[in-house]
């Protein structure tokens, strides 16, 4: 696709010098992402597009003659570097816990002018209505937020109950919407490879429209990788290993190299480019960035700076985070400074740090020195005021695990983490005592109860289990951010605290709550779909930092304690999980019983 000018004839007239442009940015060092050159230039903008670039790169003593160019407004770039606006090739805005407008407020000052978004988190809660909300809420923003139709809602059909279920019919409907570029990450790669009728039908809807198909295929290799590529997906942001990246690049798959708040993959992926001649199928992305990181470190500017620090030349790193990101999703005239390209530009004093001084979107300045300089639209949608937690108030008894015998030891399947820092867990069978028909966990500080309640109003499913090495020392933690179905998940050491935490989120419409001795000691309300807040980015960053500190104080380990509970229900991560339907053996892709019968 091409971004179309409103008046192409007028743009041509300005390019010829017959009419003045809107803005001339002069006295800059322009980064040419096509050639890798950096040279003095003046750039003329008109009606949101680049009309002309004045430069003499082959004349070492030559300077662009900006004085001969007519423009309504002129800006002195003060010798700074002029770059295309940065393009994030894969991001989930909901993971920032921000609305599309607040996400824009956070990332625009850091130079991100385009985001390719996958709204599958909100889609799992609100279905097509949630995807429509993300589109409508971003329509008038001073950045481009393109949307991909979520391909895996729910992520594992049959093993969990989401708020919606997308089949080919829903995908076809979304692919017809403006600003929907294609199909979002196809996580069900076994279904793709082995011919699942549902996945085949979904892929066909994208193929018949010649739409972009985003992939998701961690560790896939050899014949399986070939089969996945033959089926239609073209990219992967889940690569974490150098050798895997090299195989996939050689196979023509686009690697969206990720530097998120959690998965910092660039140290392994930048070396994958050694010996390759600037492969066109390599981009940069964030995937998931938390509020505090967006405020303190930035967004795509941070990713580009990290790529430079890992050994890329600045020009190559910038190309991967601009032109190639845009081209990977089929946008032909975005991500470069050239005639006919969209006038999304940034000025940076020096390239290594990628600290952004000024940001231009659609040919006008929108941010300067870390602050938005343009009016942001006030968008209010009824969805933002809707409570999506459809659960009746819970009692402590709802968190008691009923045993298959009145008294005595019971062989119990326990979700056991590999280590305190790992998100991976396996099942272990332990003998746990039952009294009066209720399982009693030993007070050894290492076992806790986990409960998942369906919250989308489709049924009254609930599942309870036992978890070891989760880290919770005392109290309860509840969350509606529970990937990917986002049901209500509660981890507790006693049922009284569990009920307090759960009921706080039921009333608030979602979020995260920490309870000890019957008191809420910290809470982060996320009333929009149970995933997002309407707080300004700086305030939200402060609140998320506070709840993370509380989680650590309660014993939750790791660099990101929020993920500990958020991924308990993620039935695509090995090997033991729990959903609203029960315990899930991920490798076998089936529900397994909590209690194990002795032979």
PETABEL-V498879 format. One record per residue. N is the residue number from 1. RES is the residue in one small letter. PSI is psi in whole degrees, -180 to 180 (* if undefined). D_LAST is the distance of its C-alpha to the last C-alpha in Angstrom with 1 decimal. Layout:
<<N,RES,PSI,D_LAST> <N,RES,PSI,D_LAST>>
This chain:
<<1,x,157,62.4> <2,x,140,65.5> <3,x,123,66.5> <4,x,136,69.7> <5,x,152,72.9> <6,x,-33,74.5> <7,x,91,77.9> <8,x,-39,77.7> <9,x,-41,81.5> <10,x,-38,82.1> <11,x,-41,79.6> <12,x,-40,81.5> <13,x,-41,84.8> <14,x,-41,83.6> <15,x,-37,82.2> <16,x,-12,85.7> <17,x,11,87.4> <18,x,-22,89.2> <19,x,152,87.6> <20,x,150,86.3> <21,x,178,82.7> <22,x,-42,80.9> <23,x,135,79.9> <24,x,120,80.7> <25,x,112,78.5> <26,x,171,80.6> <27,x,54,80.7> <28,x,160,77.1> <29,x,106,75.2> <30,x,133,73.4> <31,x,114,70.1> <32,x,108,70.2> <33,x,-12,66.5> <34,x,-42,67.7> <35,x,-16,69.5> <36,x,6,68.2> <37,x,157,71.7> <38,x,123,72.8> <39,x,161,76.5> <40,x,142,79.0> <41,x,163,79.1> <42,x,137,80.1> <43,x,125,77.9> <44,x,129,79.3> <45,x,147,77.2> <46,x,123,78.0> <47,x,43,76.2> <48,x,4,72.8> <49,x,159,73.2> <50,x,122,74.6> <51,x,-35,78.0> <52,x,145,79.3> <53,x,119,78.5> <54,x,115,81.7> <55,x,158,81.2> <56,x,64,82.8> <57,x,-23,79.9> <58,x,-3,81.9> <59,x,100,84.8> <60,x,-31,83.9> <61,x,-4,86.9> <62,x,148,86.5> <63,x,147,85.4> <64,x,136,84.4> <65,x,75,87.5> <66,x,-22,85.9> <67,x,-22,89.4> <68,x,-1,90.1> <69,x,129,87.2> <70,x,134,87.8> <71,x,147,85.1> <72,x,-36,85.2> <73,x,146,83.3> <74,x,141,82.9> <75,x,131,80.4> <76,x,115,80.9> <77,x,-3,77.6> <78,x,33,79.1> <79,x,6,77.9> <80,x,168,74.2> <81,x,131,71.8> <82,x,122,71.3> <83,x,158,67.9> <84,x,152,66.3> <85,x,145,64.2> <86,x,146,60.6> <87,x,121,57.9> <88,x,114,54.2> <89,x,-11,52.4> <90,x,118,49.1> <91,x,146,48.5> <92,x,106,46.7> <93,x,-36,49.3> <94,x,-28,46.8> <95,x,-19,45.1> <96,x,-7,48.4> <97,x,17,47.9> <98,x,154,51.5> <99,x,163,53.2> <100,x,-39,54.9> <101,x,-43,58.2> <102,x,-33,57.0> <103,x,-44,55.3> <104,x,-43,58.6> <105,x,-34,60.4> <106,x,-38,58.1> <107,x,-27,58.2> <108,x,-47,61.7> <109,x,-20,63.5> <110,x,6,61.4> <111,x,1,62.6> <112,x,115,59.7> <113,x,-10,61.6> <114,x,136,59.0> <115,x,131,55.2> <116,x,105,53.0> <117,x,144,50.4> <118,x,105,47.0> <119,x,42,46.6> <120,x,-18,43.0> <121,x,-53,42.0> <122,x,-28,44.5> <123,x,-34,43.7> <124,x,-19,40.1> <125,x,-50,41.6> <126,x,3,44.7> <127,x,-146,44.5> <128,x,-35,47.8> <129,x,-37,49.7> <130,x,-40,48.3> <131,x,-42,49.5> <132,x,-38,52.8> <133,x,-45,53.1> <134,x,-35,52.7> <135,x,-50,55.4> <136,x,-38,57.8> <137,x,-11,57.4> <138,x,3,58.4> <139,x,-38,61.1> <140,x,15,64.1> <141,x,154,62.9> <142,x,46,64.9> <143,x,165,62.2> <144,x,116,60.5> <145,x,97,56.9> <146,x,149,55.7> <147,x,144,52.5> <148,x,143,49.8> <149,x,120,47.9> <150,x,127,44.3> <151,x,-19,42.2> <152,x,79,38.7> <153,x,106,38.5> <154,x,173,35.7> <155,x,-33,34.5> <156,x,90,31.2> <157,x,136,31.7> <158,x,-21,28.7> <159,x,-4,26.9> <160,x,160,29.5> <161,x,114,32.5> <162,x,-175,35.8> <163,x,-9,39.2> <164,x,169,40.2> <165,x,122,39.2> <166,x,127,41.6> <167,x,-169,42.0> <168,x,-34,44.9> <169,x,-44,47.2> <170,x,-40,46.9> <171,x,-44,47.3> <172,x,-41,50.4> <173,x,-46,51.9> <174,x,-35,51.5> <175,x,-14,52.9> <176,x,-9,56.1> <177,x,148,56.7> <178,x,140,59.3> <179,x,8,57.9> <180,x,112,54.6> <181,x,-19,54.6> <182,x,-153,51.5> <183,x,130,47.7> <184,x,172,45.8> <185,x,121,43.0> <186,x,91,40.8> <187,x,-27,37.4> <188,x,66,35.3> <189,x,-29,36.1> <190,x,-40,33.2> <191,x,-36,34.6> <192,x,-49,38.1> <193,x,-41,37.2> <194,x,17,35.1> <195,x,38,37.5> <196,x,126,36.0> <197,x,-38,38.6> <198,x,-49,38.7> <199,x,-36,39.5> <200,x,-43,41.8> <201,x,-39,43.8> <202,x,-45,44.0> <203,x,-38,45.3> <204,x,-34,47.8> <205,x,-39,49.4> <206,x,-41,50.1> <207,x,-39,51.3> <208,x,-18,53.7> <209,x,5,55.4> <210,x,39,55.5> <211,x,156,53.7> <212,x,139,52.1> <213,x,112,48.3> <214,x,137,46.6> <215,x,175,43.5> <216,x,99,40.4> <217,x,64,38.6> <218,x,134,37.2> <219,x,-1,36.6> <220,x,138,37.4> <221,x,166,39.2> <222,x,-137,40.5> <223,x,-35,40.1> <224,x,-40,38.0> <225,x,-43,40.8> <226,x,-43,43.3> <227,x,-41,41.5> <228,x,-45,41.3> <229,x,-39,45.1> <230,x,-28,46.0> <231,x,-17,44.3> <232,x,-37,46.7> <233,x,148,45.6> <234,x,-5,48.1> <235,x,172,47.0> <236,x,126,44.3> <237,x,4,44.4> <238,x,10,41.0> <239,x,131,42.0> <240,x,-6,41.6> <241,x,139,42.1> <242,x,-49,45.5> <243,x,-41,44.4> <244,x,-41,42.7> <245,x,-43,45.8> <246,x,-42,48.1> <247,x,-44,46.1> <248,x,-38,46.2> <249,x,-44,49.9> <250,x,-29,50.8> <251,x,-1,49.0> <252,x,0,51.2> <253,x,140,48.6> <254,x,127,50.1> <255,x,116,48.5> <256,x,93,48.9> <257,x,124,48.7> <258,x,137,47.2> <259,x,84,48.3> <260,x,-175,46.6> <261,x,-26,46.0> <262,x,-52,42.5> <263,x,102,42.5> <264,x,87,45.6> <265,x,-9,45.4> <266,x,-37,49.1> <267,x,-29,48.9> <268,x,-26,46.6> <269,x,-32,48.3> <270,x,-41,52.0> <271,x,-19,51.7> <272,x,-18,50.3> <273,x,-7,53.9> <274,x,127,55.4> <275,x,-8,57.5> <276,x,149,57.3> <277,x,80,60.5> <278,x,66,59.9> <279,x,137,57.2> <280,x,-12,57.8> <281,x,54,54.0> <282,x,127,53.3> <283,x,178,53.6> <284,x,145,52.7> <285,x,170,50.7> <286,x,-32,49.3> <287,x,-73,46.3> <288,x,126,45.7> <289,x,133,48.2> <290,x,157,48.0> <291,x,-46,51.1> <292,x,-37,52.0> <293,x,-38,51.8> <294,x,-39,54.0> <295,x,-45,56.6> <296,x,-43,56.6> <297,x,-29,55.9> <298,x,-164,56.8> <299,x,-112,55.2> <300,x,-26,56.0> <301,x,-36,58.8> <302,x,-41,56.3> <303,x,-44,54.3> <304,x,-43,57.5> <305,x,-39,58.5> <306,x,-38,55.1> <307,x,-39,55.6> <308,x,-43,59.0> <309,x,-29,57.7> <310,x,0,55.2> <311,x,-7,58.1> <312,x,150,59.2> <313,x,150,62.9> <314,x,-42,63.7> <315,x,-39,65.0> <316,x,-43,61.8> <317,x,-42,59.5> <318,x,-40,61.7> <319,x,-44,61.6> <320,x,-31,57.8> <321,x,12,57.8> <322,x,-88,60.5> <323,x,-49,61.7> <324,x,-31,58.5> <325,x,-44,56.4> <326,x,-44,58.7> <327,x,-32,59.0> <328,x,-28,55.2> <329,x,8,55.0> <330,x,15,58.2> <331,x,117,60.8> <332,x,-28,63.9> <333,x,50,66.4> <334,x,144,64.4> <335,x,18,63.8> <336,x,161,67.1> <337,x,96,70.7> <338,x,155,72.7> <339,x,134,74.9> <340,x,-5,73.1> <341,x,152,70.0> <342,x,139,68.8> <343,x,64,70.5> <344,x,114,67.5> <345,x,156,68.5> <346,x,150,68.0> <347,x,129,70.2> <348,x,138,68.8> <349,x,-37,71.0> <350,x,152,69.0> <351,x,-33,66.2> <352,x,-41,63.8> <353,x,-22,62.9> <354,x,34,63.2> <355,x,125,64.5> <356,x,130,65.9> <357,x,-49,69.4> <358,x,148,70.1> <359,x,133,68.1> <360,x,131,69.7> <361,x,132,68.0> <362,x,34,69.7> <363,x,8,72.9> <364,x,153,73.2> <365,x,134,72.2> <366,x,-13,69.1> <367,x,149,68.3> <368,x,133,70.2> <369,x,45,69.2> <370,x,6,65.7> <371,x,144,66.8> <372,x,135,67.0> <373,x,5,70.6> <374,x,160,70.3> <375,x,131,69.6> <376,x,135,66.0> <377,x,143,65.5> <378,x,103,64.3> <379,x,122,61.4> <380,x,127,59.8> <381,x,141,57.2> <382,x,-29,55.8> <383,x,-34,52.3> <384,x,-15,53.0> <385,x,9,53.4> <386,x,131,50.4> <387,x,117,47.3> <388,x,10,44.3> <389,x,95,41.6> <390,x,72,41.0> <391,x,133,38.7> <392,x,154,39.7> <393,x,141,39.9> <394,x,149,36.6> <395,x,161,35.8> <396,x,-33,33.7> <397,x,-22,31.2> <398,x,-11,30.6> <399,x,11,29.0> <400,x,134,26.6> <401,x,116,22.9> <402,x,125,21.5> <403,x,159,18.1> <404,x,3,15.7> <405,x,157,16.6> <406,x,-42,20.0> <407,x,148,19.5> <408,x,175,17.2> <409,x,143,15.0> <410,x,128,13.2> <411,x,116,11.2> <412,x,135,13.9> <413,x,119,15.0> <414,x,129,18.4> <415,x,117,21.3> <416,x,119,22.6> <417,x,145,26.1> <418,x,-37,26.9> <419,x,174,29.9> <420,x,-26,32.3> <421,x,-8,34.6> <422,x,150,32.2> <423,x,0,31.5> <424,x,140,28.4> <425,x,156,24.9> <426,x,166,21.3> <427,x,138,18.0> <428,x,143,16.4> <429,x,123,13.3> <430,x,152,14.8> <431,x,115,14.3> <432,x,139,17.3> <433,x,138,18.8> <434,x,142,19.5> <435,x,129,22.7> <436,x,38,24.2> <437,x,9,21.7> <438,x,137,22.6> <439,x,130,21.0> <440,x,114,23.3> <441,x,136,23.6> <442,x,144,24.8> <443,x,65,28.4> <444,x,5,28.1> <445,x,6,30.2> <446,x,-12,27.7> <447,x,145,25.4> <448,x,163,26.8> <449,x,140,26.1> <450,x,135,26.9> <451,x,139,28.0> <452,x,126,29.5> <453,x,128,31.8> <454,x,130,33.4> <455,x,5,37.1> <456,x,2,39.0> <457,x,7,39.3> <458,x,-25,37.5> <459,x,-176,34.6> <460,x,32,33.0> <461,x,142,29.8> <462,x,149,28.2> <463,x,140,25.1> <464,x,149,24.0> <465,x,-175,21.9> <466,x,141,21.8> <467,x,138,23.8> <468,x,143,24.3> <469,x,26,27.6> <470,x,-36,29.5> <471,x,-17,32.3> <472,x,123,33.3> <473,x,-41,34.4> <474,x,139,35.3> <475,x,-150,36.1> <476,x,149,35.3> <477,x,130,36.2> <478,x,148,36.5> <479,x,144,37.6> <480,x,-4,38.5> <481,x,91,38.9> <482,x,94,35.4> <483,x,142,35.5> <484,x,-9,35.8> <485,x,-18,35.4> <486,x,46,36.7> <487,x,172,34.9> <488,x,120,35.0> <489,x,134,32.6> <490,x,127,32.4> <491,x,132,30.9> <492,x,159,31.3> <493,x,-7,30.7> <494,x,147,31.7> <495,x,-29,32.0> <496,x,-49,35.8> <497,x,-35,36.8> <498,x,-44,34.5> <499,x,-40,36.4> <500,x,-46,39.7> <501,x,-46,39.0> <502,x,-45,37.7> <503,x,-30,40.6> <504,x,-41,43.1> <505,x,-34,42.1> <506,x,-43,42.0> <507,x,-38,45.6> <508,x,-15,46.8> <509,x,16,45.5> <510,x,172,43.1> <511,x,-146,43.2> <512,x,139,41.5> <513,x,138,41.5> <514,x,127,40.7> <515,x,140,40.4> <516,x,133,40.4> <517,x,40,40.9> <518,x,1,41.6> <519,x,140,44.3> <520,x,113,44.5> <521,x,-19,45.5> <522,x,145,45.9> <523,x,140,45.7> <524,x,98,46.6> <525,x,136,47.3> <526,x,76,46.9> <527,x,-14,48.2> <528,x,103,48.8> <529,x,14,45.6> <530,x,14,43.7> <531,x,-29,44.4> <532,x,155,48.1> <533,x,154,50.8> <534,x,10,54.5> <535,x,147,55.5> <536,x,151,57.9> <537,x,-43,56.3> <538,x,-41,57.6> <539,x,-40,56.4> <540,x,-39,52.9> <541,x,-41,52.7> <542,x,-42,53.5> <543,x,-40,50.9> <544,x,-37,48.1> <545,x,-39,49.0> <546,x,-44,48.9> <547,x,-32,45.4> <548,x,-40,44.1> <549,x,-39,45.7> <550,x,-43,44.0> <551,x,-41,40.6> <552,x,-40,41.2> <553,x,-28,42.3> <554,x,-2,39.1> <555,x,0,37.2> <556,x,123,36.4> <557,x,179,36.9> <558,x,164,38.3> <559,x,-26,41.7> <560,x,90,40.9> <561,x,-19,38.9> <562,x,-35,39.4> <563,x,-22,37.1> <564,x,-49,34.2> <565,x,-30,33.6> <566,x,-27,35.3> <567,x,2,32.8> <568,x,-31,29.5> <569,x,4,29.6> <570,x,96,30.9> <571,x,19,28.3> <572,x,3,30.2> <573,x,129,29.7> <574,x,156,26.6> <575,x,-16,23.8> <576,x,123,22.4> <577,x,176,24.6> <578,x,135,24.8> <579,x,-175,27.2> <580,x,-13,28.2> <581,x,-10,25.5> <582,x,-167,22.5> <583,x,138,20.8> <584,x,124,21.9> <585,x,105,20.5> <586,x,-43,24.0> <587,x,-38,23.3> <588,x,-14,21.4> <589,x,53,23.8> <590,x,159,21.3> <591,x,134,20.1> <592,x,150,16.6> <593,x,151,15.1> <594,x,-40,15.9> <595,x,142,12.7> <596,x,126,9.2> <597,x,137,6.4> <598,x,145,3.8> <599,x,*,0.0>>
